[in-house]
């Protein structure tokens, strides 16, 4: 019978905080955004390159009436040109609206012959109050990476000088000409320690239990910020299995085993990493995961056939393992 090792089992958990959605062309101006966005971007050390059909405005489609602004987006899916209606609730405070020249990716609000606001189509598609074709809000994860400089470089510098990021963006432009690449920059909170006590297994004696206080102190000492970021990156790569992470794995090896050594030394039973994209009104998916706003990636750090899974809360032979509880929750 597979048993637990300790009366008290612990796991390491990470959850996402703020999120920044960025078009690659805006990397050079990320430090010129609002103070709040700039400050958040500085704290985002995990990034995802995602893709979806390239969206543009349909010239002549904008109508302001009945307390809303309606229009059409144009995109290409599997070689076929399609359109999707959208609307914003409320009438814009502008004398007129103007869609930019081809490729029609900007909408300008003009008042007193001055442009007062410009809304790119890639943002309008996630900000609008209604969208006929919701697939435009489903982003396929193509690459997961980290950009960490111990506070010594700005987000703009880190992204502009990130060789792998630039290579993926270049390859995507060739491999998927009808799609557009977007960057999702993610801020993660400090890790949580998940603790479980098992009073069902009578073979586990409290006097033989681990020194929980000492292990928690070791966690604070050994699980440094750069290691936390590496663990999050490795978790999301394992979970989404992005195409370009696999393509580049020989050129840009991920030292996963080295990363996990510190985690094993403290004897964590499991690792869980969550990512939530409700803030940008979009769902993530990949070849291995269905679309969802909130994804949870759970991993047993020991063979569950040898040591009872941390996620088998009832401690029964037919109980779940980490993989059974991973996936998009909604």
C-alpha positions as CSV (number, residue, x, y, z in Angstrom):
1,X,0.0,0.0,0.0
2,X,1.3,3.4,-0.9
3,X,1.7,5.6,2.1
4,X,2.5,9.2,3.0
5,X,6.0,10.0,4.3
6,X,5.0,12.5,7.0
7,X,2.0,13.2,9.2
8,X,2.4,16.8,7.9
9,X,2.9,17.2,4.2
10,X,3.7,20.5,2.6
11,X,3.4,21.9,-1.0
12,X,4.6,25.1,-2.6
13,X,2.0,27.2,-4.4
14,X,2.2,30.2,-6.7
15,X,-0.6,32.4,-8.0
16,X,-0.6,35.2,-10.4
17,X,-1.3,38.8,-9.4
18,X,-1.3,41.7,-12.0
19,X,-1.2,41.2,-15.7
20,X,-0.1,43.4,-18.6
21,X,-1.2,42.7,-22.2
22,X,1.3,44.2,-24.7
23,X,1.6,44.2,-28.4
24,X,5.3,43.5,-29.4
25,X,5.5,46.9,-31.2
26,X,4.8,48.6,-27.8
27,X,7.8,47.0,-26.0
28,X,9.9,50.1,-26.6
29,X,7.2,52.3,-24.9
30,X,6.2,50.1,-22.0
31,X,8.0,52.5,-19.7
32,X,5.9,55.4,-21.0
33,X,2.6,53.9,-20.0
34,X,0.6,55.1,-16.9
35,X,2.6,55.0,-13.6
36,X,0.5,52.1,-12.4
37,X,1.1,50.0,-15.6
38,X,4.9,50.9,-15.7
39,X,5.3,49.9,-12.0
40,X,3.4,46.6,-12.6
41,X,5.5,45.8,-15.7
42,X,8.6,46.2,-13.6
43,X,7.3,43.4,-11.3
44,X,6.4,41.0,-14.2
45,X,9.2,38.5,-14.5
46,X,7.1,35.8,-16.3
47,X,5.9,36.4,-19.9
48,X,3.8,34.4,-22.3
49,X,3.9,34.8,-26.1
50,X,0.4,34.0,-27.3
51,X,-1.3,34.2,-30.7
52,X,-4.7,34.6,-32.1
53,X,-6.1,35.7,-35.5
54,X,-4.8,39.2,-36.6
55,X,-7.7,41.7,-36.0
56,X,-8.4,44.9,-37.9
57,X,-11.3,47.3,-38.1
58,X,-13.7,47.1,-41.1
59,X,-13.7,50.6,-42.7
60,X,-17.2,52.2,-42.7
61,X,-18.6,49.8,-40.2
62,X,-18.7,52.1,-37.1
63,X,-22.1,53.3,-36.0
64,X,-23.0,55.4,-33.0
65,X,-26.6,55.1,-32.0
66,X,-28.9,54.1,-29.1
67,X,-26.3,54.7,-26.5
68,X,-23.5,52.5,-27.9
69,X,-20.9,52.3,-30.6
70,X,-21.0,49.3,-32.9
71,X,-18.6,48.0,-35.6
72,X,-17.0,45.1,-37.3
73,X,-13.7,43.4,-36.9
74,X,-12.0,41.5,-39.8
75,X,-9.7,38.6,-39.4
76,X,-8.5,35.5,-41.3
77,X,-9.1,32.0,-39.9
78,X,-7.7,28.9,-41.7
79,X,-7.3,31.0,-44.9
80,X,-10.9,32.3,-44.9
81,X,-11.7,36.0,-44.2
82,X,-14.3,36.4,-41.5
83,X,-16.0,39.3,-39.7
84,X,-17.2,39.7,-36.2
85,X,-19.5,42.4,-34.8
86,X,-18.7,44.2,-31.6
87,X,-20.0,47.0,-29.5
88,X,-19.1,49.3,-26.7
89,X,-21.8,50.6,-24.3
90,X,-21.9,54.4,-24.3
91,X,-21.3,56.9,-27.0
92,X,-17.8,58.3,-27.3
93,X,-17.2,62.0,-26.6
94,X,-15.9,62.8,-30.1
95,X,-17.0,64.8,-33.1
96,X,-16.1,61.9,-35.4
97,X,-14.4,58.5,-35.5
98,X,-11.6,57.7,-37.9
99,X,-10.2,54.3,-38.8
100,X,-6.5,54.4,-39.9
101,X,-5.4,53.5,-43.3
102,X,-4.5,49.9,-44.2
103,X,-4.1,47.6,-42.3
104,X,-6.9,49.4,-40.4
105,X,-5.6,48.6,-36.9
106,X,-6.2,51.9,-35.1
107,X,-9.4,53.8,-34.3
108,X,-9.0,57.5,-33.5
109,X,-11.5,59.7,-31.6
110,X,-11.4,63.2,-33.0
111,X,-12.7,66.3,-31.2
112,X,-12.2,69.9,-32.4
113,X,-10.0,68.4,-35.2
114,X,-7.6,66.9,-32.6
115,X,-7.1,63.2,-31.9
116,X,-8.1,62.8,-28.3
117,X,-7.7,59.0,-28.0
118,X,-6.5,56.1,-30.2
119,X,-7.7,52.5,-29.6
120,X,-5.7,49.7,-31.3
121,X,-7.8,46.9,-32.6
122,X,-6.0,44.3,-30.6
123,X,-7.1,46.1,-27.4
124,X,-10.6,46.9,-28.6
125,X,-11.3,43.2,-29.2
126,X,-10.7,42.4,-25.5
127,X,-12.1,45.7,-24.1
128,X,-15.4,45.8,-26.0
129,X,-18.6,45.0,-24.1
130,X,-19.8,42.5,-26.7
131,X,-18.1,40.4,-29.4
132,X,-19.9,38.1,-31.7
133,X,-17.0,35.7,-32.2
134,X,-15.5,35.0,-28.7
135,X,-12.6,33.0,-30.2
136,X,-10.9,36.3,-30.8
137,X,-10.5,36.4,-27.0
138,X,-8.9,32.9,-26.9
139,X,-5.1,33.1,-26.9
140,X,-3.0,30.1,-27.8
141,X,0.2,29.9,-25.7
142,X,3.2,29.7,-28.0
143,X,6.1,30.3,-25.6
144,X,6.7,30.7,-21.8
145,X,9.7,32.6,-20.6
146,X,11.2,34.6,-17.8
147,X,12.8,37.9,-17.8
148,X,14.6,38.6,-14.5
149,X,17.4,41.0,-13.8
150,X,17.3,41.3,-10.0
151,X,15.9,44.9,-10.3
152,X,18.9,46.2,-12.3
153,X,17.1,46.6,-15.7
154,X,13.8,48.0,-16.7
155,X,11.0,45.9,-18.2
156,X,11.7,47.6,-21.6
157,X,15.4,46.8,-21.5
158,X,14.8,43.2,-20.4
159,X,12.3,42.5,-23.2
160,X,14.2,44.4,-25.9
161,X,17.4,42.5,-25.2
162,X,15.8,39.1,-24.7
163,X,17.2,37.0,-27.6
164,X,14.7,34.1,-27.3
165,X,11.7,36.4,-27.2
166,X,12.8,38.3,-30.3
167,X,13.5,34.9,-32.1
168,X,10.0,33.6,-31.2
169,X,8.4,36.7,-32.4
170,X,10.3,36.6,-35.7
171,X,9.5,32.9,-36.3
172,X,5.8,33.5,-35.5
173,X,5.6,36.2,-38.1
174,X,6.8,33.7,-40.7
175,X,5.0,30.6,-39.4
176,X,1.6,32.2,-38.8
177,X,1.2,35.2,-41.1
178,X,-2.5,35.5,-40.5
179,X,-2.1,35.6,-36.7
180,X,-0.8,38.3,-34.4
181,X,1.5,37.7,-31.5
182,X,0.8,39.3,-28.2
183,X,2.8,39.4,-25.0
184,X,1.2,38.7,-21.6
185,X,3.4,39.8,-18.8
186,X,2.6,38.3,-15.4
187,X,3.3,39.3,-11.9
188,X,3.5,36.6,-9.3
189,X,2.9,36.9,-5.5
190,X,5.4,35.4,-3.1
191,X,4.8,31.6,-2.7
192,X,2.3,30.1,-0.4
193,X,3.0,27.0,1.7
194,X,0.2,24.6,1.6
195,X,0.0,22.3,4.6
196,X,-1.9,19.1,5.1
197,X,-2.3,17.0,8.3
198,X,-3.3,13.4,7.9
199,X,-5.1,12.0,10.9
200,X,-6.5,9.0,9.0
201,X,-3.3,7.1,8.5
202,X,-2.7,5.5,11.9
203,X,0.8,4.3,10.8
204,X,2.0,7.9,10.9
205,X,3.2,9.0,14.3
206,X,3.2,12.6,15.3
207,X,6.5,12.1,17.2
208,X,8.1,11.0,13.9
209,X,6.9,14.0,12.0
210,X,9.1,16.5,10.2
211,X,10.3,19.7,11.9
212,X,7.7,22.0,10.2
213,X,9.1,25.2,11.7
214,X,12.6,24.4,10.4
215,X,11.4,23.5,7.0
216,X,9.4,26.7,6.7
217,X,12.5,28.6,7.7
218,X,14.5,26.8,5.0
219,X,11.9,27.7,2.5
220,X,12.3,31.4,3.2
221,X,16.1,31.0,2.9
222,X,16.4,28.6,-0.1
223,X,13.4,29.5,-2.3
224,X,14.8,32.8,-3.5
225,X,13.0,35.1,-5.9
226,X,15.0,34.0,-8.9
227,X,14.3,30.3,-8.0
228,X,10.6,31.1,-7.6
229,X,10.5,32.6,-11.1
230,X,12.3,29.6,-12.5
231,X,9.9,27.2,-10.8
232,X,6.9,29.2,-12.2
233,X,8.4,29.1,-15.7
234,X,9.1,25.4,-15.5
235,X,5.6,24.7,-14.3
236,X,3.8,26.7,-17.0
237,X,6.0,25.1,-19.7
238,X,5.2,21.6,-18.4
239,X,1.5,22.5,-18.2
240,X,0.9,24.3,-21.6
241,X,3.7,22.4,-23.5
242,X,4.1,25.4,-25.9
243,X,5.3,24.8,-29.4
244,X,8.3,27.1,-29.3
245,X,9.5,25.9,-26.0
246,X,9.8,22.5,-27.5
247,X,11.3,23.8,-30.7
248,X,14.1,25.6,-28.8
249,X,14.7,23.2,-25.9
250,X,18.0,22.0,-27.4
251,X,19.2,25.5,-28.1
252,X,17.9,27.0,-24.9
253,X,17.9,24.2,-22.3
254,X,15.8,24.6,-19.2
255,X,17.8,23.4,-16.1
256,X,14.6,21.9,-14.6
257,X,16.4,19.3,-12.4
258,X,18.8,21.8,-11.0
259,X,15.9,24.1,-10.2
260,X,14.0,21.4,-8.4
261,X,17.0,20.3,-6.2
262,X,16.3,23.0,-3.6
263,X,12.6,22.0,-3.5
264,X,13.5,18.3,-3.1
265,X,16.0,19.2,-0.3
266,X,13.1,20.7,1.8
267,X,11.0,17.7,0.8
268,X,8.0,19.4,-0.6
269,X,5.4,16.9,-1.7
270,X,3.9,19.0,-4.6
271,X,4.1,22.2,-6.6
272,X,1.1,24.1,-7.8
273,X,1.1,27.2,-10.1
274,X,-2.0,29.2,-11.1
275,X,-2.5,31.8,-13.8
276,X,-5.6,33.9,-14.2
277,X,-6.4,36.1,-17.2
278,X,-9.8,37.5,-16.3
279,X,-8.2,40.9,-15.9
280,X,-7.5,41.1,-19.7
281,X,-10.9,39.4,-20.5
282,X,-9.2,36.6,-22.4
283,X,-8.8,32.8,-22.1
284,X,-5.5,30.8,-22.5
285,X,-5.2,27.5,-24.2
286,X,-2.7,25.3,-25.9
287,X,-2.4,22.0,-27.7
288,X,-2.7,20.2,-24.4
289,X,-5.1,22.5,-22.4
290,X,-8.6,23.7,-23.2
291,X,-9.4,27.5,-23.1
292,X,-9.9,28.9,-19.6
293,X,-9.6,32.1,-17.6
294,X,-8.1,30.3,-14.6
295,X,-5.6,27.5,-15.1
296,X,-4.1,25.5,-12.2
297,X,-1.0,23.3,-12.9
298,X,-0.4,20.7,-10.1
299,X,2.6,18.5,-9.9
300,X,3.5,15.7,-7.6
301,X,7.2,16.0,-6.9
302,X,7.5,12.3,-6.0
303,X,6.2,9.2,-7.8
304,X,2.6,8.8,-6.6
305,X,3.0,5.0,-7.0
306,X,5.7,5.1,-4.4
307,X,4.6,8.0,-2.1
308,X,1.0,9.0,-1.7
309,X,0.1,12.1,-3.7
310,X,-0.3,15.4,-1.8
311,X,-3.6,15.9,-3.7
312,X,-5.1,12.6,-2.4
313,X,-6.7,14.4,0.5
314,X,-8.7,11.4,1.7
315,X,-5.7,9.2,1.6
316,X,-7.4,6.3,-0.3
317,X,-6.1,4.0,-2.9
318,X,-8.4,5.3,-5.6
319,X,-7.8,9.0,-4.7
320,X,-6.6,11.6,-7.2
321,X,-3.1,12.5,-8.2
322,X,-1.8,16.0,-9.2
323,X,-2.6,15.5,-12.9
324,X,-6.3,14.7,-12.1
325,X,-6.7,18.1,-10.5
326,X,-4.8,20.1,-13.1
327,X,-6.5,22.1,-15.9
328,X,-8.7,25.1,-16.6
329,X,-11.2,25.6,-13.8
330,X,-13.4,28.0,-15.7
